[in-house]
Amino acid sequence: MSASLVETVDIKAPVSIAWALWSDVTRWPRFLSHVKRVDPIDERRFAWQLSLPGADKGFVAELTEVVVEDRIAWKTVEGVHHAGVVTFHRIDDATSRVALQIEYEPKGFVEHLGALTNLDSTLANYDLGEFQKLAELAAASGGVQDG
């Protein structure tokens, strides 16, 4: 029995900026609060280090679909079983909508991550609020900066 989490946020930034931030997996720890670091292994696979209450775990995920300025999908290949997709929707030249959907196996997730007291609040830390701030700041300052 899998469960899913869906989050959507409207951002005062064009799709190109939202896409630029998401498409570089090494930037994810800047806006996904439970992700400590993401290290690319090769073009499609990357290793995540999570920092969660009562657990400090890592797993390997691979990109299953990348459509420029449209969608990024991934699934885990080692460790915790989950899959995710983030989609980008143009509302107008200056506004975009980003939707994130995570599918996971609650039983396996909890077993792998150990003593999690509240799984849903942990998963809600795929918080798009931080991403919104980062994207809007980038849009206001004229683009995505490196570093």
Contacts in CASP RR format, 6 or more apart in sequence:
PFRMAT RR
TARGET T0000
AUTHOR 0000-0000-0000
METHOD contacts of the structure
MODEL  1
MSASLVETVDIKAPVSIAWALWSDVTRWPRFLSHVKRVDPIDERRFAWQL
SLPGADKGFVAELTEVVVEDRIAWKTVEGVHHAGVVTFHRIDDATSRVAL
QIEYEPKGFVEHLGALTNLDSTLANYDLGEFQKLAELAAASGGVQDG
1 105 0 8 1.000
1 106 0 8 1.000
1 107 0 8 1.000
2 103 0 8 1.000
2 104 0 8 1.000
2 105 0 8 1.000
2 106 0 8 1.000
3 103 0 8 1.000
3 104 0 8 1.000
3 105 0 8 1.000
3 106 0 8 1.000
4 101 0 8 1.000
4 102 0 8 1.000
4 103 0 8 1.000
4 104 0 8 1.000
5 100 0 8 1.000
5 101 0 8 1.000
5 102 0 8 1.000
5 104 0 8 1.000
5 120 0 8 1.000
5 123 0 8 1.000
5 124 0 8 1.000
5 126 0 8 1.000
6 99 0 8 1.000
6 100 0 8 1.000
6 101 0 8 1.000
6 102 0 8 1.000
7 99 0 8 1.000
7 100 0 8 1.000
7 124 0 8 1.000
7 126 0 8 1.000
7 127 0 8 1.000
7 128 0 8 1.000
8 97 0 8 1.000
8 98 0 8 1.000
8 99 0 8 1.000
8 100 0 8 1.000
8 128 0 8 1.000
9 97 0 8 1.000
9 98 0 8 1.000
9 128 0 8 1.000
9 129 0 8 1.000
9 131 0 8 1.000
9 132 0 8 1.000
10 91 0 8 1.000
10 95 0 8 1.000
10 96 0 8 1.000
10 97 0 8 1.000
11 18 0 8 1.000
11 95 0 8 1.000
11 96 0 8 1.000
11 97 0 8 1.000
11 98 0 8 1.000
11 131 0 8 1.000
11 132 0 8 1.000
11 135 0 8 1.000
11 136 0 8 1.000
11 139 0 8 1.000
12 94 0 8 1.000
12 95 0 8 1.000
12 136 0 8 1.000
12 139 0 8 1.000
13 94 0 8 1.000
13 95 0 8 1.000
13 96 0 8 1.000
13 135 0 8 1.000
13 136 0 8 1.000
13 138 0 8 1.000
13 139 0 8 1.000
14 90 0 8 1.000
14 93 0 8 1.000
14 94 0 8 1.000
14 95 0 8 1.000
14 96 0 8 1.000
14 139 0 8 1.000
15 69 0 8 1.000
15 88 0 8 1.000
15 89 0 8 1.000
15 90 0 8 1.000
15 96 0 8 1.000
16 69 0 8 1.000
17 96 0 8 1.000
17 135 0 8 1.000
17 138 0 8 1.000
17 139 0 8 1.000
17 143 0 8 1.000
17 144 0 8 1.000
18 88 0 8 1.000
18 96 0 8 1.000
18 98 0 8 1.000
18 131 0 8 1.000
18 135 0 8 1.000
19 68 0 8 1.000
19 69 0 8 1.000
19 88 0 8 1.000
20 138 0 8 1.000
20 143 0 8 1.000
20 144 0 8 1.000
21 27 0 8 1.000
21 31 0 8 1.000
21 131 0 8 1.000
21 134 0 8 1.000
21 135 0 8 1.000
21 138 0 8 1.000
21 144 0 8 1.000
22 28 0 8 1.000
22 72 0 8 1.000
22 86 0 8 1.000
22 88 0 8 1.000
22 98 0 8 1.000
22 131 0 8 1.000
23 66 0 8 1.000
23 68 0 8 1.000
23 72 0 8 1.000
25 38 0 8 1.000
25 40 0 8 1.000
25 46 0 8 1.000
26 38 0 8 1.000
26 39 0 8 1.000
26 40 0 8 1.000
28 35 0 8 1.000
28 38 0 8 1.000
29 35 0 8 1.000
29 36 0 8 1.000
29 37 0 8 1.000
29 38 0 8 1.000
30 130 0 8 1.000
30 134 0 8 1.000
31 127 0 8 1.000
31 128 0 8 1.000
31 129 0 8 1.000
31 130 0 8 1.000
31 131 0 8 1.000
31 133 0 8 1.000
31 134 0 8 1.000
32 125 0 8 1.000
32 126 0 8 1.000
32 127 0 8 1.000
32 130 0 8 1.000
32 131 0 8 1.000
33 125 0 8 1.000
33 127 0 8 1.000
33 130 0 8 1.000
34 50 0 8 1.000
34 51 0 8 1.000
34 52 0 8 1.000
34 122 0 8 1.000
34 125 0 8 1.000
34 126 0 8 1.000
35 48 0 8 1.000
35 49 0 8 1.000
35 50 0 8 1.000
35 51 0 8 1.000
36 49 0 8 1.000
36 50 0 8 1.000
36 51 0 8 1.000
36 56 0 8 1.000
37 48 0 8 1.000
37 49 0 8 1.000
38 46 0 8 1.000
38 47 0 8 1.000
38 48 0 8 1.000
38 49 0 8 1.000
39 46 0 8 1.000
39 47 0 8 1.000
39 49 0 8 1.000
40 46 0 8 1.000
41 47 0 8 1.000
41 60 0 8 1.000
44 62 0 8 1.000
44 63 0 8 1.000
45 60 0 8 1.000
45 61 0 8 1.000
45 62 0 8 1.000
45 63 0 8 1.000
45 77 0 8 1.000
46 60 0 8 1.000
46 61 0 8 1.000
46 62 0 8 1.000
46 63 0 8 1.000
47 58 0 8 1.000
47 59 0 8 1.000
47 60 0 8 1.000
48 58 0 8 1.000
48 59 0 8 1.000
48 60 0 8 1.000
48 61 0 8 1.000
49 56 0 8 1.000
49 57 0 8 1.000
49 58 0 8 1.000
50 56 0 8 1.000
50 57 0 8 1.000
50 58 0 8 1.000
50 59 0 8 1.000
50 113 0 8 1.000
52 113 0 8 1.000
52 116 0 8 1.000
52 122 0 8 1.000
53 116 0 8 1.000
53 117 0 8 1.000
53 122 0 8 1.000
54 113 0 8 1.000
54 114 0 8 1.000
54 115 0 8 1.000
54 116 0 8 1.000
55 113 0 8 1.000
55 114 0 8 1.000
55 115 0 8 1.000
55 116 0 8 1.000
57 79 0 8 1.000
57 80 0 8 1.000
57 112 0 8 1.000
57 113 0 8 1.000
58 79 0 8 1.000
58 80 0 8 1.000
59 76 0 8 1.000
59 78 0 8 1.000
59 79 0 8 1.000
59 80 0 8 1.000
59 112 0 8 1.000
60 76 0 8 1.000
60 77 0 8 1.000
60 78 0 8 1.000
60 79 0 8 1.000
61 74 0 8 1.000
61 75 0 8 1.000
61 76 0 8 1.000
61 77 0 8 1.000
62 74 0 8 1.000
62 75 0 8 1.000
62 77 0 8 1.000
63 72 0 8 1.000
63 73 0 8 1.000
63 74 0 8 1.000
64 73 0 8 1.000
64 74 0 8 1.000
64 75 0 8 1.000
64 83 0 8 1.000
65 71 0 8 1.000
65 72 0 8 1.000
65 73 0 8 1.000
65 85 0 8 1.000
66 72 0 8 1.000
66 73 0 8 1.000
69 88 0 8 1.000
70 87 0 8 1.000
70 88 0 8 1.000
71 85 0 8 1.000
71 86 0 8 1.000
71 87 0 8 1.000
71 88 0 8 1.000
72 85 0 8 1.000
72 86 0 8 1.000
73 83 0 8 1.000
73 84 0 8 1.000
73 85 0 8 1.000
73 86 0 8 1.000
74 83 0 8 1.000
74 84 0 8 1.000
74 85 0 8 1.000
75 82 0 8 1.000
75 83 0 8 1.000
75 84 0 8 1.000
76 82 0 8 1.000
76 83 0 8 1.000
79 112 0 8 1.000
80 104 0 8 1.000
80 108 0 8 1.000
80 109 0 8 1.000
80 112 0 8 1.000
80 113 0 8 1.000
81 104 0 8 1.000
81 105 0 8 1.000
81 108 0 8 1.000
81 109 0 8 1.000
81 112 0 8 1.000
82 102 0 8 1.000
82 103 0 8 1.000
82 104 0 8 1.000
82 105 0 8 1.000
82 109 0 8 1.000
83 102 0 8 1.000
83 103 0 8 1.000
83 104 0 8 1.000
84 100 0 8 1.000
84 101 0 8 1.000
84 102 0 8 1.000
84 103 0 8 1.000
85 100 0 8 1.000
85 101 0 8 1.000
86 98 0 8 1.000
86 99 0 8 1.000
86 100 0 8 1.000
86 101 0 8 1.000
87 98 0 8 1.000
87 99 0 8 1.000
88 96 0 8 1.000
88 97 0 8 1.000
88 98 0 8 1.000
89 96 0 8 1.000
89 97 0 8 1.000
89 98 0 8 1.000
89 99 0 8 1.000
90 96 0 8 1.000
91 97 0 8 1.000
94 139 0 8 1.000
98 128 0 8 1.000
98 131 0 8 1.000
98 132 0 8 1.000
98 135 0 8 1.000
100 126 0 8 1.000
100 128 0 8 1.000
102 123 0 8 1.000
102 126 0 8 1.000
104 123 0 8 1.000
106 119 0 8 1.000
109 119 0 8 1.000
110 116 0 8 1.000
110 119 0 8 1.000
113 122 0 8 1.000
116 122 0 8 1.000
138 144 0 8 1.000
138 145 0 8 1.000
END
